[in-house]
Amino acid sequence: MKYHKLIENAAKPEGFWGKLMLRSMNKGHHALTDWALAYVDPKNGCRALDIGCGGGRTVSKLCDLVGSGKVTGVDYSALCVKKSEKLNSKNVLCGRAEFRQASVSELPFAEDSFDLVTGIETYYFWPDKLNDLKEVRRVMRRNGTLLLVFEMMKDDSDPDKWKAVEKRLGVSAVGRSEIAEMLLRAGFQNIRTHVKSDNGWLCATAEKE
């Protein structure tokens, strides 16, 4: 029952089980996030956006990477925004981090606002993936980078690997060629995908030219 309650709060954490899910996310996505962030090289002073900021751990990592820059976290869960602000209270206080409640489908930012955008384990839940990617591209600056990260990668050798989780959440694992094609259709260039072969993690980077 506990596992099911946690999983059901993966998309939009709320209440008691949502709080537990956020703790689990911060712990469980730690190594995955560190692995993927090695594929980007943000410059000191750049502006970064984390979509689906969850418990706020990624924003904390990004604050360390951007130096004198600023990181914005967005999530459509009010609980996520609250918990992320608490985890990043020092960075918020000194103006290096901020959080907004918003949907990826309608980001409350002007065009050309961010040098780096990240989405760690959130793409599965985006309601209109192609148009949502276009919306992300809209708020990115020229030569900006998008990083998308997935623990649930489709595996042709084990097609049922994520079946139980997919069914419970109503989502689908993501394939390497599938995400590359979607990024291309959304207008991105210099698309690259990377797989950690020992556990099947997947990340994709793409640029706005």
BALOBA-1460 file (C-alpha; in Angstrom, 3 decimals):
// residues 209
<rec num="1" residu="m" x="0.000" y="0.000" z="0.000"/>
<rec num="2" residu="k" x="2.786" y="2.432" z="0.916"/>
<rec num="3" residu="y" x="4.512" y="1.846" z="-2.423"/>
<rec num="4" residu="h" x="1.279" y="2.410" z="-4.324"/>
<rec num="5" residu="k" x="0.525" y="5.625" z="-2.422"/>
<rec num="6" residu="l" x="4.015" y="6.937" z="-3.137"/>
<rec num="7" residu="i" x="3.803" y="6.098" z="-6.845"/>
<rec num="8" residu="e" x="0.407" y="7.744" z="-7.152"/>
<rec num="9" residu="n" x="1.971" y="10.982" z="-5.868"/>
<rec num="10" residu="a" x="4.772" y="11.024" z="-8.427"/>
<rec num="11" residu="a" x="2.952" y="13.233" z="-10.921"/>
<rec num="12" residu="k" x="1.609" y="15.892" z="-8.551"/>
<rec num="13" residu="p" x="2.661" y="15.370" z="-4.922"/>
<rec num="14" residu="e" x="0.024" y="16.344" z="-2.368"/>
<rec num="15" residu="g" x="-0.574" y="15.800" z="1.342"/>
<rec num="16" residu="f" x="1.198" y="13.295" z="3.575"/>
<rec num="17" residu="w" x="2.094" y="10.808" z="0.850"/>
<rec num="18" residu="g" x="3.223" y="13.648" z="-1.377"/>
<rec num="19" residu="k" x="5.690" y="14.790" z="1.287"/>
<rec num="20" residu="l" x="7.091" y="11.271" z="1.526"/>
<rec num="21" residu="m" x="7.335" y="11.118" z="-2.254"/>
<rec num="22" residu="l" x="9.362" y="14.331" z="-2.366"/>
<rec num="23" residu="r" x="11.819" y="12.940" z="0.171"/>
<rec num="24" residu="s" x="12.089" y="9.813" z="-1.936"/>
<rec num="25" residu="m" x="12.652" y="11.867" z="-5.107"/>
<rec num="26" residu="n" x="15.427" y="13.954" z="-3.564"/>
<rec num="27" residu="k" x="17.212" y="10.815" z="-2.410"/>
<rec num="28" residu="g" x="16.431" y="8.520" z="-5.333"/>
<rec num="29" residu="h" x="17.241" y="10.982" z="-8.129"/>
<rec num="30" residu="h" x="20.513" y="12.192" z="-6.589"/>
<rec num="31" residu="a" x="22.899" y="9.943" z="-8.530"/>
<rec num="32" residu="l" x="20.800" y="10.104" z="-11.705"/>
<rec num="33" residu="t" x="20.889" y="13.900" z="-11.652"/>
<rec num="34" residu="d" x="24.635" y="14.088" z="-11.010"/>
<rec num="35" residu="w" x="25.283" y="11.712" z="-13.907"/>
<rec num="36" residu="a" x="23.179" y="13.746" z="-16.326"/>
<rec num="37" residu="l" x="24.458" y="17.176" z="-15.241"/>
<rec num="38" residu="a" x="27.938" y="16.089" z="-16.325"/>
<rec num="39" residu="y" x="26.712" y="16.488" z="-19.923"/>
<rec num="40" residu="v" x="26.096" y="20.230" z="-19.570"/>
<rec num="41" residu="d" x="28.544" y="23.000" z="-18.789"/>
<rec num="42" residu="p" x="26.689" y="26.114" z="-17.654"/>
<rec num="43" residu="k" x="28.688" y="29.315" z="-17.574"/>
<rec num="44" residu="n" x="29.128" y="31.343" z="-14.425"/>
<rec num="45" residu="g" x="26.321" y="33.872" z="-14.196"/>
<rec num="46" residu="c" x="23.868" y="32.076" z="-16.466"/>
<rec num="47" residu="r" x="20.157" y="31.697" z="-15.783"/>
<rec num="48" residu="a" x="18.747" y="28.208" z="-15.359"/>
<rec num="49" residu="l" x="15.226" y="26.800" z="-15.152"/>
<rec num="50" residu="d" x="14.277" y="23.455" z="-13.601"/>
<rec num="51" residu="i" x="10.892" y="22.198" z="-14.792"/>
<rec num="52" residu="g" x="9.123" y="19.965" z="-12.307"/>
<rec num="53" residu="c" x="11.414" y="20.948" z="-9.460"/>
<rec num="54" residu="g" x="9.886" y="18.406" z="-7.059"/>
<rec num="55" residu="g" x="11.667" y="18.509" z="-3.724"/>
<rec num="56" residu="g" x="14.194" y="21.113" z="-4.885"/>
<rec num="57" residu="r" x="17.395" y="19.041" z="-4.899"/>
<rec num="58" residu="t" x="18.171" y="19.762" z="-8.561"/>
<rec num="59" residu="v" x="17.779" y="23.502" z="-8.043"/>
<rec num="60" residu="s" x="20.316" y="23.285" z="-5.226"/>
<rec num="61" residu="k" x="22.766" y="21.486" z="-7.511"/>
<rec num="62" residu="l" x="22.196" y="24.027" z="-10.290"/>
<rec num="63" residu="c" x="22.864" y="26.923" z="-7.913"/>
<rec num="64" residu="d" x="26.304" y="25.443" z="-7.309"/>
<rec num="65" residu="l" x="26.919" y="25.135" z="-11.044"/>
<rec num="66" residu="v" x="25.836" y="28.617" z="-12.181"/>
<rec num="67" residu="g" x="27.918" y="30.530" z="-9.646"/>
<rec num="68" residu="s" x="26.693" y="34.122" z="-9.609"/>
<rec num="69" residu="g" x="23.745" y="33.204" z="-11.813"/>
<rec num="70" residu="k" x="20.166" y="32.471" z="-10.824"/>
<rec num="71" residu="v" x="18.025" y="29.332" z="-10.863"/>
<rec num="72" residu="t" x="14.260" y="29.226" z="-11.146"/>
<rec num="73" residu="g" x="12.256" y="26.143" z="-10.250"/>
<rec num="74" residu="v" x="8.705" y="25.569" z="-11.455"/>
<rec num="75" residu="d" x="6.209" y="22.899" z="-10.516"/>
<rec num="76" residu="y" x="2.451" y="22.678" z="-10.815"/>
<rec num="77" residu="s" x="2.259" y="21.210" z="-7.327"/>
<rec num="78" residu="a" x="1.955" y="23.817" z="-4.576"/>
<rec num="79" residu="l" x="3.519" y="21.332" z="-2.153"/>
<rec num="80" residu="c" x="6.596" y="20.995" z="-4.383"/>
<rec num="81" residu="v" x="7.060" y="24.755" z="-4.516"/>
<rec num="82" residu="k" x="6.768" y="25.006" z="-0.724"/>
<rec num="83" residu="k" x="9.203" y="22.172" z="-0.043"/>
<rec num="84" residu="s" x="11.675" y="23.384" z="-2.674"/>
<rec num="85" residu="e" x="11.691" y="26.862" z="-1.168"/>
<rec num="86" residu="k" x="12.396" y="25.375" z="2.252"/>
<rec num="87" residu="l" x="15.267" y="23.210" z="1.004"/>
<rec num="88" residu="n" x="16.780" y="26.164" z="-0.863"/>
<rec num="89" residu="s" x="15.997" y="28.826" z="1.740"/>
<rec num="90" residu="k" x="19.531" y="30.267" z="1.781"/>
<rec num="91" residu="n" x="19.693" y="30.547" z="-1.998"/>
<rec num="92" residu="v" x="16.224" y="32.124" z="-2.050"/>
<rec num="93" residu="l" x="17.211" y="34.612" z="0.632"/>
<rec num="94" residu="c" x="20.253" y="35.811" z="-1.305"/>
<rec num="95" residu="g" x="18.387" y="35.964" z="-4.614"/>
<rec num="96" residu="r" x="20.107" y="33.018" z="-6.290"/>
<rec num="97" residu="a" x="16.962" y="30.885" z="-6.474"/>
<rec num="98" residu="e" x="13.240" y="31.415" z="-6.863"/>
<rec num="99" residu="f" x="10.221" y="29.164" z="-7.301"/>
<rec num="100" residu="r" x="6.952" y="29.522" z="-9.180"/>
<rec num="101" residu="q" x="3.853" y="27.360" z="-9.375"/>
<rec num="102" residu="a" x="3.268" y="26.843" z="-13.082"/>
<rec num="103" residu="s" x="2.683" y="24.280" z="-15.810"/>
<rec num="104" residu="v" x="5.213" y="23.419" z="-18.498"/>
<rec num="105" residu="s" x="2.428" y="24.053" z="-21.005"/>
<rec num="106" residu="e" x="2.249" y="27.735" z="-20.062"/>
<rec num="107" residu="l" x="5.506" y="28.968" z="-18.569"/>
<rec num="108" residu="p" x="5.183" y="32.434" z="-16.989"/>
<rec num="109" residu="f" x="8.376" y="33.801" z="-18.513"/>
<rec num="110" residu="a" x="9.305" y="36.002" z="-21.447"/>
<rec num="111" residu="e" x="11.020" y="34.675" z="-24.543"/>
<rec num="112" residu="d" x="14.793" y="34.273" z="-24.356"/>
<rec num="113" residu="s" x="14.917" y="34.079" z="-20.547"/>
<rec num="114" residu="f" x="17.109" y="31.043" z="-19.786"/>
<rec num="115" residu="d" x="20.502" y="29.679" z="-20.810"/>
<rec num="116" residu="l" x="19.855" y="26.206" z="-19.391"/>
<rec num="117" residu="v" x="16.629" y="24.281" z="-18.838"/>
<rec num="118" residu="t" x="16.452" y="20.935" z="-17.057"/>
<rec num="119" residu="g" x="13.715" y="18.352" z="-16.684"/>
<rec num="120" residu="i" x="14.648" y="15.495" z="-14.353"/>
<rec num="121" residu="e" x="12.183" y="12.602" z="-14.485"/>
<rec num="122" residu="t" x="9.304" y="14.923" z="-15.424"/>
<rec num="123" residu="y" x="8.835" y="14.607" z="-19.182"/>
<rec num="124" residu="y" x="6.647" y="11.503" z="-18.768"/>
<rec num="125" residu="f" x="3.971" y="13.660" z="-17.145"/>
<rec num="126" residu="w" x="3.934" y="16.550" z="-19.635"/>
<rec num="127" residu="p" x="0.389" y="16.768" z="-21.041"/>
<rec num="128" residu="d" x="1.224" y="17.791" z="-24.631"/>
<rec num="129" residu="k" x="4.819" y="16.784" z="-25.174"/>
<rec num="130" residu="l" x="5.485" y="18.331" z="-28.584"/>
<rec num="131" residu="n" x="3.864" y="21.667" z="-27.801"/>
<rec num="132" residu="d" x="5.341" y="21.637" z="-24.303"/>
<rec num="133" residu="l" x="8.807" y="21.255" z="-25.821"/>
<rec num="134" residu="k" x="8.037" y="24.202" z="-28.087"/>
<rec num="135" residu="e" x="7.009" y="26.223" z="-25.033"/>
<rec num="136" residu="v" x="10.286" y="25.321" z="-23.333"/>
<rec num="137" residu="r" x="12.196" y="26.393" z="-26.435"/>
<rec num="138" residu="r" x="10.331" y="29.714" z="-26.421"/>
<rec num="139" residu="v" x="11.728" y="30.716" z="-23.020"/>
<rec num="140" residu="m" x="15.279" y="29.651" z="-23.884"/>
<rec num="141" residu="r" x="17.948" y="32.016" z="-25.103"/>
<rec num="142" residu="r" x="19.819" y="31.508" z="-28.351"/>
<rec num="143" residu="n" x="22.491" y="28.829" z="-27.896"/>
<rec num="144" residu="g" x="20.738" y="27.740" z="-24.705"/>
<rec num="145" residu="t" x="20.730" y="24.078" z="-23.697"/>
<rec num="146" residu="l" x="17.911" y="21.746" z="-22.687"/>
<rec num="147" residu="l" x="18.642" y="18.660" z="-20.587"/>
<rec num="148" residu="l" x="16.010" y="15.935" z="-20.186"/>
<rec num="149" residu="v" x="16.680" y="12.982" z="-17.908"/>
<rec num="150" residu="f" x="14.943" y="9.595" z="-17.696"/>
<rec num="151" residu="e" x="15.260" y="6.605" z="-15.416"/>
<rec num="152" residu="m" x="12.503" y="4.809" z="-17.339"/>
<rec num="153" residu="m" x="14.051" y="4.100" z="-20.742"/>
<rec num="154" residu="k" x="12.406" y="1.714" z="-23.184"/>
<rec num="155" residu="d" x="14.396" y="-1.478" z="-23.516"/>
<rec num="156" residu="d" x="13.689" y="-3.652" z="-26.555"/>
<rec num="157" residu="s" x="15.316" y="-6.597" z="-24.826"/>
<rec num="158" residu="d" x="12.951" y="-6.239" z="-21.851"/>
<rec num="159" residu="p" x="9.732" y="-4.590" z="-23.095"/>
<rec num="160" residu="d" x="7.869" y="-5.258" z="-19.839"/>
<rec num="161" residu="k" x="10.540" y="-3.740" z="-17.599"/>
<rec num="162" residu="w" x="8.439" y="-0.710" z="-16.633"/>
<rec num="163" residu="k" x="5.003" y="-2.161" z="-17.367"/>
<rec num="164" residu="a" x="3.676" y="-2.063" z="-13.782"/>
<rec num="165" residu="v" x="4.789" y="1.522" z="-13.174"/>
<rec num="166" residu="e" x="3.541" y="2.691" z="-16.578"/>
<rec num="167" residu="k" x="0.132" y="1.181" z="-15.931"/>
<rec num="168" residu="r" x="-0.247" y="2.674" z="-12.450"/>
<rec num="169" residu="l" x="0.884" y="6.155" z="-13.499"/>
<rec num="170" residu="g" x="-0.674" y="6.203" z="-16.945"/>
<rec num="171" residu="v" x="2.645" y="7.142" z="-18.555"/>
<rec num="172" residu="s" x="5.121" y="5.534" z="-20.931"/>
<rec num="173" residu="a" x="8.835" y="4.926" z="-20.733"/>
<rec num="174" residu="v" x="10.866" y="6.937" z="-23.223"/>
<rec num="175" residu="g" x="12.967" y="5.583" z="-26.091"/>
<rec num="176" residu="r" x="16.284" y="7.015" z="-27.205"/>
<rec num="177" residu="s" x="15.258" y="7.613" z="-30.828"/>
<rec num="178" residu="e" x="11.785" y="8.749" z="-29.739"/>
<rec num="179" residu="i" x="13.024" y="11.654" z="-27.619"/>
<rec num="180" residu="a" x="15.540" y="12.687" z="-30.290"/>
<rec num="181" residu="e" x="12.763" y="12.842" z="-32.885"/>
<rec num="182" residu="m" x="10.477" y="14.873" z="-30.609"/>
<rec num="183" residu="l" x="13.218" y="17.398" z="-29.906"/>
<rec num="184" residu="l" x="13.896" y="17.755" z="-33.618"/>
<rec num="185" residu="r" x="10.187" y="18.284" z="-34.367"/>
<rec num="186" residu="a" x="10.052" y="20.946" z="-31.651"/>
<rec num="187" residu="g" x="12.789" y="22.939" z="-33.393"/>
<rec num="188" residu="f" x="15.878" y="21.988" z="-31.407"/>
<rec num="189" residu="q" x="19.312" y="21.382" z="-32.920"/>
<rec num="190" residu="n" x="22.533" y="19.617" z="-31.876"/>
<rec num="191" residu="i" x="20.524" y="16.828" z="-30.257"/>
<rec num="192" residu="r" x="22.493" y="14.197" z="-28.389"/>
<rec num="193" residu="t" x="21.386" y="11.215" z="-26.318"/>
<rec num="194" residu="h" x="23.409" y="9.364" z="-23.700"/>
<rec num="195" residu="v" x="22.750" y="6.036" z="-21.988"/>
<rec num="196" residu="k" x="24.345" y="4.699" z="-18.814"/>
<rec num="197" residu="s" x="24.647" y="1.116" z="-19.912"/>
<rec num="198" residu="d" x="24.857" y="-0.526" z="-16.501"/>
<rec num="199" residu="n" x="21.390" y="0.630" z="-15.398"/>
<rec num="200" residu="g" x="19.679" y="1.997" z="-18.501"/>
<rec num="201" residu="w" x="19.506" y="5.665" z="-17.531"/>
<rec num="202" residu="l" x="18.902" y="8.010" z="-20.450"/>
<rec num="203" residu="c" x="19.473" y="11.714" z="-20.921"/>
<rec num="204" residu="a" x="19.128" y="13.994" z="-23.916"/>
<rec num="205" residu="t" x="20.662" y="17.389" z="-24.601"/>
<rec num="206" residu="a" x="19.525" y="19.813" z="-27.272"/>
<rec num="207" residu="e" x="20.182" y="23.429" z="-28.186"/>
<rec num="208" residu="k" x="18.211" y="26.399" z="-29.426"/>
<rec num="209" residu="e" x="20.094" y="28.019" z="-32.275"/>
